[in-house]
Amino acid sequence: MPAGKGGTVSAQTELFEKLRAWPNEERCRTCDCLQGALTQLEIDGDGQLKALAAKHRIPSEQMHACLGCDPCPPAEFWAEYVRESRSEKR
């Protein structure tokens, strides 16, 4: 089922669940990698998903730049979502 500007509702929900489950440390929760993906879900998502993503966002003053973690699961989850969204549009 198509949704917003990004992937399908199921792809958006899957991304949200991965992001929500990931931050096991404060430095992850406040990282702009995770927060950027949540912001995009607010843009792409339906009403319920927008509200869920917004609930997990933090003010930009509390965020820090990417720490360069390797691997960075939130960035990997996000990249997978973008790749899937692009292939669905073809």
C-alpha positions in Angstrom: 0.0 0.0 0.0 1.6 3.3 -1.0 2.2 6.0 1.5 3.5 9.6 1.6 6.6 10.5 -0.3 8.7 7.6 0.9 8.1 3.8 0.9 5.0 1.8 1.6 3.3 2.0 5.0 4.8 -1.4 5.8 8.3 -0.3 4.9 7.8 2.9 7.0 6.5 0.9 9.9 9.4 -1.6 9.6 11.9 1.2 9.6 10.3 2.9 12.6 10.3 -0.4 14.6 14.0 -1.0 13.9 14.8 2.6 14.9 12.7 2.5 18.0 14.3 -0.8 19.1 17.9 0.3 18.5 19.0 3.1 20.8 20.5 1.1 23.7 22.7 4.0 24.8 21.9 7.7 25.4 24.6 8.7 22.8 22.6 6.7 20.2 19.2 8.3 21.1 20.7 11.8 20.7 22.7 11.1 17.5 21.6 12.9 14.4 21.7 9.6 12.4 18.8 8.3 14.4 17.1 11.6 14.7 17.4 12.4 11.0 15.7 9.1 10.1 12.9 9.8 12.6 12.4 13.2 11.0 12.1 11.7 7.6 9.5 9.3 8.9 7.5 12.3 10.2 7.6 13.7 6.6 6.9 10.4 4.8 4.5 8.7 7.3 0.8 8.6 7.8 -0.9 10.3 10.7 -0.2 7.5 13.3 3.4 7.0 12.2 4.1 10.7 12.2 2.9 10.9 15.8 5.0 7.9 16.9 8.1 9.3 15.2 7.6 12.7 16.7 7.3 11.2 20.1 10.8 9.8 19.8 12.4 12.9 18.5 14.4 15.3 20.6 15.1 19.0 20.3 18.0 19.8 17.9 19.9 21.5 20.8 20.1 18.1 22.5 21.4 16.3 19.4 25.1 15.6 18.5 26.7 14.9 15.2 27.3 11.4 13.9 30.0 9.8 16.0 31.2 7.7 13.1 30.2 4.4 14.6 31.0 1.4 12.4 28.5 0.0 11.9 25.8 2.6 12.5 22.6 0.6 12.6 20.3 3.6 12.3 22.1 4.8 9.2 22.1 1.2 7.8 18.3 0.9 8.5 17.7 4.3 6.8 19.8 3.4 3.7 17.9 0.1 3.3 14.6 2.0 3.5 15.7 4.5 0.9 16.9 1.8 -1.5 13.6 -0.1 -1.1 11.6 3.1 -1.6 13.4 3.9 -4.8 13.0 0.4 -6.2 9.3 0.5 -5.5 9.0 3.7 -7.7 10.6 2.1 -10.7 
